[in-house]
């Protein structure tokens, strides 16, 4: 029987008591019930709750499409922004070889576009794609979101000129609305295969839909195991009203109690570089879900031990406004031991024969103790290893905790009204039809 993700508040005990955490977690069972019943704010966007079970029926088509793209191309460009790319990027980066592009063994490269409007990035990408036999997966509910829409226009034109419209259509997959929108219309006209972004799932909760699963499958990872992990965590969290044994309720309660004590910044910490994009996905999930109405915890992240040499000083002795949540991976997949040196000029022979993971785990423990001494609360989330199953657990754990945490804060964790502000200004400054008056006013402000 497989172990499961676990949470420890031992190193936050000087700041919040276990009793008060469990008390708030138990109070939050009502939020869990509201989420399950669909009676809370944003209830139109709860499709992700049952995704681990619902998506199973799509496995065969997802894997068939992935196999097809791998057979006709050596590279796939995934076009999307926010939740339309971060989930897939997080899973692929967490579970792939650290130097995939340099491996001699044959692999299918996954590249990303549409997550920025940087001209140099797109130019560099096009240079690489000149020498690649590539396909495209474009992800957009409407097809008009500026960043991915621009990227798709450029890359579609490039691919069509490279292989012709007929072959290009065979290599373009659109993940979009079921019946409407610019991308759906374009897909119907050109005969692209399509997958649906469900109406009741927001982008940041969509990693277990084809939005995340298709790119992950194309990369060669096991999407069935990923979803099995999420299923296991659904049983432990969504269907568990016992607060003390529900890690999502405990995490949501602990972070909100720390916020009430003045800790308004949460730093997600990984001691393996493979967790970097898990942190990026987590930042969107929590920042976009909670940051509204003047409320919320600011989500930040670091890669340790790397960032201990840049941000460690501030964390240790700066303003006491932050707390840390560490994702601890107990067992590495590979093994390296430190060799003995005869002259010991670097004075490391005391480590000879030890595994790097032992050094890393002691760095993790030493960091937790040092930061506790520096008045920093630490929540520890541990997974036995970093594989598809436990990554699936981690995703569902954070998603459910985020929904509960938003309700504790009394905000709607499923909308993002503030995201539109920059878009309206950008449209106005670019003279988009319908934004002329707003453009004039903004340009006056810039004089």
N, C-alpha and C positions, 0 to 999 in steps of 0.2 A: 504494500500500500504506500503510495507516494505521500511525502510530507507536504505541508502547505505553507504559504507565506505566513509570517508571524510578525507581530508588532511588540516592541518593548518601550515602556515609558520610564525605565529605571533611571535614565540620565536626565529626566525632566522632573523627577520626584521632588527636588528642592524648590521647584517653582509652581507645580500643580500636584495636588495629592491624587493618588489613585482613586480614592473614594469620591472626590468631586468629579473626576473624569467619568467614572462609571455612572454617577448620578446624572450627569448631563447626557451621557450616551443613552441611558435608560429613558430620559425625557425625550430623546430624539427618535425613539422607536415610533412615536406618532408621525414624525416626518417620513420615516421609512414606510409606514402604513399609507401615508398620503401619496408617496411616490408610487407604491404598488397599486393603489386604487385610482391613481390619476386625478386626484382632487386638488392638487397644489398648483401654484403658479407655474406656467410653462408646460402644462400637462399635455399639450399637443406635440411635445417633442420627447416622448418617453419610449420611443421605439427601440432604443439601444438596450433597454432593460432585458428584453427577451432575445436579443440578438444571438447569444451563443447557441440557442436552440433553433431560432428561425432561419439562420443563415446556412444551416447544414444542407438544406435542399438545393443550395446553389453550388455546392462543392464541385460536383462533376463538371458543370459548365465553366466555372472559374478555372479549374485545372486543365480542362480541354483547351480553353483560350490561351492560357499560359503556355501550354505545350506547343500550340500553333505558333505563337510569337517567337518562342525559343527556336523553332524549326526554320522560320523564314528570316530571322535576324540574329545578330550577335549582341545587340544593344537595344534597350527600350528607354525612351525618354518619357518620364511621368510628368505631366503638366498639371499643376495645381498650386494652391496657396492655402496657408493656415491648416485647418483640419483635413483639407483635401490632399495634403502631401506629408504633413508632419508625422501622422501615425505610421504610414508605410515606411518613411525614412527612419523613424525610431526603431521599428522592429528589424528592418534590414541591417541597420548599423549595429544594433545590439547583438545580432546573431551571426553575422558574416565574419569572414577572415578580416583582420585589421588592415591587410594590404592586398585586398582582392584584385585590384587592377594590375598588380605586379606578379601575381601568381602565374606559373607556367601552365598549370592545368587549365583546360577550357572552362570558361564560365560565361554567364550572360550578364553583361554590365547593365546596371540600373542608374540612369542619370536623371536629374531633376531640372525642370524649367517652370517658369510662370510664378515662382515664389518671390520674384523681384522684378524691377524694371531697369536693371543695370545693363547698359549697352555693351560694356566690356565683357560682362558675363555671357551675354547672348552671342556676341562675336566669337568668343573663345569656344563656346559650345558648338557653333556652326563649323568652326575650323576642325574640331574633333570629329564631328559627324560627317565631314567630307570623306573621311577614311573609314567610316563605319557603315555596316549594313543594319539599319535601325528601324524600329517601330515606334509608335506613339500611343500612350494611354493618356487621354485628356479628361480631366475631372472638373466639372463645373455644373452646378445645379441649373443656373440660368444660361450660361454660355456667354454672359456679358460682363462678368467680373474682370476688371481692367487688366490686371497682371497676367492671369492665365489666357485671357482672350487674345491679348497681343502676342504672347508666346506661341499660341496655337496657330494664329494667322501666319506668323513667320515660319514656323517649323513645317506646317502643312504645305506651304508654298515650296519650301526647300525640298521636302520629301517628294512632292509631286514632280518637280523638275528633275530630281535624281532618278526616280524609278518609274515615273508615269502615274497618271491618275488612277488607273485600274489597280495596279500593284499597291499604290499608296493606300487606297481604300481598304485593301485586304490587311494592311498593317496598322490601321488606326482603329483604336477602341475608344468609344466615348462612354463615360460614366456620368449620367446626367438625370434630368427629370424624366418621369415615365411618359409624359404626353405633351409637354410644352417647353418653350424656351428656345433660344437661338441655337444652342448646341444640339438639342434634340432634332430641330428642323434640319440643320446641316447634316446630321447623321442619317436622317431619313432620305434626304436628297442624294447623298453620296453612297449610301449602302454600308455605312460603318456598323460593325457589331456594337450593341449597346448593353450596358448594365444600368440598373436603376439606383439612384440615391433616394431612399425612402423619404416621403414628405415629413414623417414624424421623427426624423433623426437629424440633429444639427451636425455641422462639419466636425467639430471637435470631439464628438462622440461617435464618429463614423468609422473608426479604424477596423472594426469587426464586420463591416459591410464590404462589398466589392471595392469600395474606395481604397481600403487598406489591403484587403486580402488578395486582390488581383496582382498588384505590384509585388507583394510578398511571395506569392506563388511563382511569378515570373522569375524572381531571384533564385528560386530553387529551394526555398524553406518550406517547412511542413505546416501548412495552414490548419490541418485537422488537429494537430497537437496544440497549436496556438488557441484554437477555439475550445478544445477540451479543457485547457487551463482556465479559460474564462468561465466555462460551465461549472467547473469545480468551485470557483470563487463566487459565482452566482448563488450556489447552494449554501456557502458559508456566510454570505452577507445579505443578499436580497431576501432570502427565505428564512433568515435567522433573527428572531426578535429577542434573543438573549444578549443583552448589551455587552456583557463581559466577554463573550466568546465571538463577538462580531467585530473583526478588525476595522472595517470601514466606519462603524459607529464610534469606535474608540478613537480612531485617528481624527475624525471630524470633530469630536468633542474636545480632544486634547488641543488641537490647533486653535479652536475658538476660545478656549480658556486662556491659552497663552496670549492671544490677541487682546482679550479683556484685561490682561495684566500688562499691556503696553508693548507687546511684541508684535509689531505690525509688518515685519518682513520675515518670510520663510525662505530659507536656502535649502534647496534639494541638493544632496551631496552624493556623488558616486565615487567609489575608489577603483573603478575600472573605466577606462576611456570609452568603452563600448556603450556606456549608459548616457553619453552626452546628449544624444537626440531623444532619449526617453525623457530627459529633463526639459528639452525644448518643447516636446509635446505636452508635458505636464504644465509648463508655464502657460501655454495657451489655454489648456483646460481650466486651470484655476484662475488665471488672470481675466479671461473673458467671461467666466461664469460668475465670479464674485465681485469684480471691480466695477461697481456701479452704486449710485446714490450716496457717494462719499464713503462707501464701506469697502471691506475686503482686506485680505492680507496680500501684500505685494510678493509675487513669486519670483525668486531669483534662483540661480543655480551655480554650482562650482564643480570642477573635476579635481579631486584630490588623488595623489598628493601634489599634483601640478600646481594648483591654485593656492596651496598653502604658502608658496613662495611669492605670491603676489597679493592675495587678499587675506592671507592668514593673520597678518598684523591687525587689520581692521576687525576681523571676526573676534580676535582675542581681546582687543583693548579699545575698540571704537565705541560708538553709541550703543547702549544696551537696548536696541529696538528689534533685535532679530533672534530667531531660533533656527535650529537645523533639523532637517529630516534626512537621515542617512539611509540609502538603499545599500544594504550589505549583502554581498554574494559570498556564500560560505565556501563553495568548492569551485576552483577553476577547472576548465576543461583540459588544460595541458600542464605539463610539468617541466620546470627548469630549476636546477640547483646551482648554487653559487660555488665556483671552484676555489680550491686552496691555492695560494700563491706562496712560493718559497720565501721571498724577501718581505712580503706583506707591507710594501711601501704605502699602500692606500689604507692600511690598518683595518682591513675588512675580514681578516681570517677568523674573527670571532663569529662571522656569518657563514663560514665555509660549510658546505653540506646542507645548508638550510634551503628550503624552497623559497622562491620569490613571493609566493602567496603567504607564507608565514611572516615574512618581513612586512608585506602589505597589510595583513590583518593586525599586526602589532602597531603599525603606523595608524591604522583606523582606531584601535583601542586607545593609543596614546593621545590621538587628536581629540577623541571624545572626552577623555579625562582633563586634558588641558583646557578645552573650551568650557567644560563644566566649571573648572577653577576660575575661568574668566567670566563666569556668570552668564553662560550661554546654555539654554535648555536644548537637549538633544532627544529627538524621537528616532528610534531605530526600526527600520523595516527590513526583515531578513528573508531572503529566498535561498533555497538549497543550492541552486546553480542557475546560470543564465542560459536557458534554453527556451524552446517555443512554448512549452507547457507553463513554465513559471512567468514568462513574459505575458502570456494570456491572463494569468492570475493577476499580475501587477496592473495591467490595463483595466480590468473590471473592478479591482479593488479601488483604484484611484477614481474611476468614473462614479461609482456609487457613493464614495465618501464625499466627492465634490458636490453631488446633488444634495446630500444631507447637510453638508456644511453651508451651502447656499441658503437652505431653508432655516438653519440656525441663525444666520445673519439677517433673515427676513428679506432676501432678494430673490428674484427669479433667476435661477442658475442656467436657464436655457435660452435667454435672449442676449443680444449684444448691440443695443441701440447706439452706443458711443462710437462704434466702428464706422458708422456712416459719415461722421463729421469730416474726416480728411478727404473722403471720396467726393463729397459735394464741393469742397474747396478746389480739389484737383480738377474736377469737371469744369468748374467756373473759370479757372485760370487757363484751361485749354480750349475755351470757347465751345464747349459741347452745346449743341442745340437745346434750347430751353433753359440754359444757365447764363444767358447773356447779361442780365441785370446783376446777378450775383457776382459775375466776373468783373463788371465795372466797379462795384463797391470794393471788392478785394484789391483790385489794382490801385484804387485810390489809397487804400490803407498802406500799400507798399511804397508809395512815393516818398 
